[in-house]
Amino acid sequence: MRDVEKMEGIMEGVDKVIDHLIGLAEKDGYTVPCAGCSKPACCSLLVQVFPSEAWYISEEIDKLPRKVRRQIDRKLAKWLQWHRKQGDWKYEEPAYFEQQKACPLLIDGKCAVYDRRPVNCRCYQPLDTAPEWCNSTEYTTKPKIDMDPARDVAMAGIMEDGVEYYCTLQLALCAVRSIGRVTPDEMAECFIKTTEAGLPL
């Protein structure tokens, strides 16, 4: 699916569901403090995207200033080199998080494509965290809002035109942006590993 307006409509629907769920959590007395961390731990998580999300994000990268585009592409290339040297654990969430590999889309601690960030980034909403937690590996142990309804909205819209599959954000972006000659086998391995981890098809 390479329809920008359709993707924007899907993301708008996802955000409306997320806002509703956050509102319910806040009514129950929780705080949802995510607001522009300078060193967010969540941006070292293993994020999965649909290929069409990677295309959608890549298009936004192309609109950034040349210097920023080149910086992101260099970070992606460096991540891919690192990724190819890792063993079977590289798609295991806890082991990946321990490596503290910051997302290549972070520029000066901020997401360069925030308005087009992946659905799974939008859906990561821990409860009752303080800023210091965001610089700690303990951050991931905090309870989170169940965002399955928001993910369902995304999946229904994205998969409407045909079957898609989840893959790792950085790997998908390298493939879309023709960085490092990502092979179909690499993508397939990523798909198999993430599927085994229990992520939705």
Protein Blocks (a to p, Z undefined) as FASTA:
>chain_A
ZZfklmmmmmmmmmmmmmmmmmmmmmnopacfbghiabdfklmcccdddfklmmmmmmmm
mmpcfklmmmmmmmmmmmmmmmmmpcfklmgfklmmmnopacfkbgghiafklmmgcfkl
mmmccehiafklmmcfklmmpccddfklmmmmmmmmmmmnoccddddfklmmmmmnopoi
iafklmmmmmmmmmmnopaZZ
